[in-house]
Amino acid sequence: MRLYIIGNGFDIYHNINSKYSDFKEYVENNDSQLFAALDNYFNSDELWSDFEETLAYIDTDTILDEASNDLLSYADDEWSDAYNHNYQYDIQTAVDIVTVHLRNHFTNWILQVQIPFNPKLTLDKESKYFTFNYTNTLASNYRIDPQNILYIHNKAIDDNSLLILGHSRIPIEDELFITNNDEDTDVRVAEGNEILDKYFADTYKNTDTIIRENHDYFTKLNDVTEIFVLGHSISKVDIKYFEEINLHVHPNTNWTVSYRCIEQREENRAKILSLGVAENRITMITFDELM
């Protein structure tokens, strides 16, 4: 049995505008407030080149500095009861812009991405498919039965679709903002710290949980003897899925892995080797060589 692991490079190869730079253009054209916030709270170059991982590096100093304007002293002449919550509100508003608003736009962007009918490869319809993409490319271009496809991060069906995206930076206790809280901490500051910690928890892609939820799928991969990785960079945020797949497939499974440039060829080869796959069972190939 053959297993295809599909990444965004697969869609890009089929002339689908699904790069992060395309999402950047979409946000810039559709929500100037969100675009400005992303530019304010993130390193813009890193965000649009490594979108999910960069979510872990939001500029909390800027958020706190901006919110501090509403952190008035209780003895201030301008004090009102609203100042019991304004500081926390400012932090929550900043967080919501780059979580709730961002996710909503991401889903809407995926839904409006055009998928031209442009089948370029010969794919086995009876094989198993494990896709990281949210699009319908496999079904629309290759008539792959949806029952043979696992959308590990869910599929964009409508604007209520819960697409999974996030970073791989596990929240470490010593780095939590609430560790700064003690009995002397202003209650407003303490609550603001809790909001920031929740941001990092909410934007963390918990691959362990996702793997557990799909336990039955992985355990049924024991008949797989051939794997094709098409258009995936085997990034840090997704490496655990590859580890889990390798754990369940036949020990002598052969891996054919696509690459787009010489540098990526060596990087992807090294990542597959790190799974414990023997070098003689790894074949590196370009999409054009698959045609």
C-alpha positions in Angstrom: 0.0 0.0 0.0 1.2 3.5 -0.8 0.8 6.6 1.4 1.0 10.1 0.0 1.9 12.9 2.5 0.8 16.2 1.0 2.0 19.6 1.9 1.4 23.2 0.6 4.1 22.8 -2.1 1.8 20.3 -3.8 -0.9 23.0 -4.2 1.7 25.6 -5.3 3.0 23.2 -7.9 -0.6 23.1 -9.2 -0.6 26.9 -9.7 -2.7 27.5 -6.6 -2.0 30.8 -4.9 -1.7 29.3 -1.4 1.6 30.8 -0.3 1.8 32.8 2.9 2.7 35.8 0.7 -0.6 35.3 -1.0 -2.3 35.4 2.4 -0.4 38.6 3.2 -1.8 40.2 0.1 -5.3 39.1 1.0 -5.0 40.6 4.6 -3.5 43.8 3.3 -6.4 44.2 0.8 -9.2 43.2 3.2 -8.4 44.3 6.7 -6.0 47.2 7.1 -6.4 47.1 10.9 -5.3 43.5 11.1 -2.4 44.1 8.6 -1.1 47.0 10.7 -1.4 45.0 13.9 0.5 42.1 12.5 3.2 44.5 11.3 3.3 46.0 14.8 3.4 42.8 16.9 5.5 40.6 14.7 8.7 40.6 12.6 7.0 41.0 9.3 9.6 39.2 7.2 9.6 36.2 9.4 5.8 36.2 9.7 5.1 35.9 6.0 7.9 33.4 5.4 7.2 31.1 8.4 3.7 32.1 9.4 2.8 29.4 12.0 6.1 29.3 13.9 6.3 33.1 14.1 3.0 33.2 16.0 5.0 32.1 19.0 7.1 35.3 18.9 4.5 38.0 19.2 5.9 41.2 20.6 4.5 41.2 24.1 6.6 44.2 25.1 4.8 46.3 22.6 1.4 45.0 23.7 2.2 45.7 27.3 3.7 49.1 26.6 0.6 50.2 24.7 -1.8 48.9 27.3 0.2 50.6 30.1 -1.3 53.9 29.0 -4.5 52.7 30.7 -2.8 51.5 33.8 -3.7 54.5 35.9 -2.9 54.8 39.6 -5.9 54.2 41.8 -5.1 57.7 43.3 -5.1 59.5 39.9 -7.5 62.4 39.7 -8.9 61.0 36.4 -9.6 57.6 38.0 -13.0 55.9 37.2 -14.2 52.4 37.6 -13.6 51.7 33.9 -9.8 51.8 34.7 -10.3 48.5 36.6 -10.6 46.8 33.2 -9.2 49.1 30.5 -5.6 47.6 30.8 -6.9 44.1 30.4 -9.2 45.1 27.6 -6.4 46.6 25.7 -4.3 43.4 25.9 -7.3 41.2 25.1 -8.1 43.4 22.0 -4.6 43.1 20.7 -4.6 39.4 21.3 -8.0 39.0 19.6 -6.9 40.9 16.5 -4.1 38.4 15.9 -6.0 35.3 16.9 -9.8 35.5 16.3 -9.6 38.0 13.5 -6.5 36.3 11.9 -8.1 32.9 12.0 -11.3 34.1 10.5 -9.5 35.8 7.7 -7.3 32.7 7.2 -10.4 30.5 6.8 -12.0 33.0 4.4 -8.8 33.3 2.4 -8.6 29.5 1.9 -12.2 29.4 0.9 -11.7 32.0 -1.9 -8.5 30.4 -3.2 -9.1 29.3 -6.8 -8.2 25.7 -7.6 -7.7 25.3 -11.4 -8.3 21.9 -12.9 -4.6 21.2 -13.6 -3.7 17.6 -12.8 0.0 17.3 -13.5 0.9 14.0 -11.7 -0.2 10.4 -11.9 -1.6 9.5 -8.5 -3.0 6.2 -7.3 -6.7 6.6 -6.4 -6.6 3.5 -4.2 -3.8 4.8 -2.0 -4.0 6.5 1.4 -3.6 10.3 1.6 -2.4 12.3 4.6 -2.7 16.0 3.8 -1.7 19.1 5.7 -3.6 21.3 3.2 -7.0 22.7 3.8 -8.0 22.7 0.1 -9.9 20.3 -2.1 -7.1 19.8 -4.6 -6.9 16.0 -4.3 -10.6 15.5 -5.0 -11.0 18.3 -7.6 -7.9 17.5 -9.6 -7.4 13.8 -9.1 -10.9 12.5 -8.1 -9.4 11.0 -4.9 -12.2 9.5 -2.8 -12.6 11.7 0.4 -12.7 8.5 2.4 -9.0 7.9 1.4 -7.9 11.3 2.6 -7.1 12.4 6.2 -7.1 16.2 6.5 -5.0 16.3 9.6 -5.6 20.0 10.2 -9.2 19.9 9.0 -10.6 21.0 5.6 -12.0 24.4 4.6 -15.7 23.7 3.9 -17.3 26.9 5.0 -16.6 30.0 7.2 -17.4 27.9 10.3 -14.6 25.4 9.6 -12.2 25.1 12.5 -8.8 25.0 10.7 -5.9 24.0 12.9 -2.8 26.2 12.7 -0.2 27.2 15.2 3.4 27.1 16.5 5.4 24.3 18.0 6.8 26.2 21.0 5.6 24.4 24.1 4.7 26.9 26.9 7.4 26.5 29.5 6.5 27.2 33.1 9.4 29.5 33.7 8.4 31.6 30.7 4.8 32.1 31.7 3.8 35.6 32.5 1.8 34.5 35.6 5.0 33.5 37.3 5.5 37.2 37.8 2.3 37.3 39.8 2.4 37.4 43.6 0.3 38.9 46.4 1.7 42.4 45.7 0.8 42.3 41.9 -1.8 44.8 40.8 -4.9 42.7 39.9 -5.1 44.4 36.5 -1.5 43.4 35.7 -2.1 39.9 37.0 -5.2 39.5 34.7 -3.2 40.9 31.8 -0.5 38.3 32.4 -3.1 35.6 32.3 -4.4 36.8 28.9 -1.0 36.7 27.4 -0.3 33.2 28.7 -3.7 32.1 27.2 -2.6 33.5 23.8 0.5 31.3 23.7 -1.6 28.3 24.8 -4.3 29.0 22.2 -1.8 29.4 19.3 0.2 26.3 20.2 -0.5 23.5 17.8 -0.8 20.5 20.1 0.3 17.7 17.8 0.2 15.1 20.6 -3.5 15.7 21.1 -4.2 15.6 17.3 -2.3 12.3 17.0 -4.2 10.8 19.9 -7.5 11.9 18.3 -6.4 10.1 15.1 -5.0 7.1 16.8 -7.0 4.6 14.8 -5.8 6.1 11.5 -2.1 5.7 12.4 -2.5 2.2 13.7 -3.9 1.1 10.4 -0.8 2.2 8.4 0.9 -1.2 9.0 0.2 -2.2 5.4 2.1 0.8 4.0 5.3 -0.1 2.3 5.8 3.0 0.1 5.5 6.7 1.1 5.6 9.7 -1.2 6.1 13.1 0.6 4.9 15.7 -1.9 5.4 19.4 -1.3 6.1 19.4 2.5 9.2 20.9 4.1 8.9 18.5 7.1 8.9 21.6 9.4 9.5 21.5 13.1 5.8 22.2 13.9 4.8 19.0 11.9 7.7 16.6 12.5 5.8 14.6 15.1 3.3 13.4 12.5 6.2 12.0 10.5 7.5 10.3 13.5 4.1 8.8 14.3 3.7 7.6 10.7 7.1 6.0 10.6 6.3 4.2 13.9 3.4 2.4 12.3 4.3 1.7 8.7 6.2 -1.4 7.6 9.8 -1.3 8.8 11.1 -1.6 5.2 9.0 1.2 3.8 10.6 3.2 1.0 10.3 7.0 1.2 10.2 9.2 -1.9 10.5 12.8 -0.9 10.1 15.9 -3.2 12.3 18.9 -3.0 12.3 22.3 -4.8 16.0 23.2 -4.6 19.4 21.6 -3.7 19.3 23.1 -0.2 15.9 21.7 0.6 16.9 18.3 -0.9 19.6 17.9 1.7 17.4 19.4 4.6 14.5 17.0 3.8 16.8 14.0 3.4 18.4 14.8 6.9 14.9 15.1 8.4 13.8 11.7 7.1 17.1 10.1 8.2 16.4 11.6 11.7 13.2 9.5 11.8 15.4 6.4 11.7 14.8 5.6 8.0 17.7 3.9 6.4 19.5 6.0 3.7 19.1 3.4 1.0 15.3 3.6 1.5 15.1 7.4 0.7 14.8 8.8 -2.8 14.9 12.5 -3.4 13.0 13.7 -6.4 11.6 16.9 -8.0 7.9 17.2 -9.0 8.9 17.4 -12.6 10.6 14.0 -12.3 7.3 12.6 -11.0 5.3 13.7 -14.1 
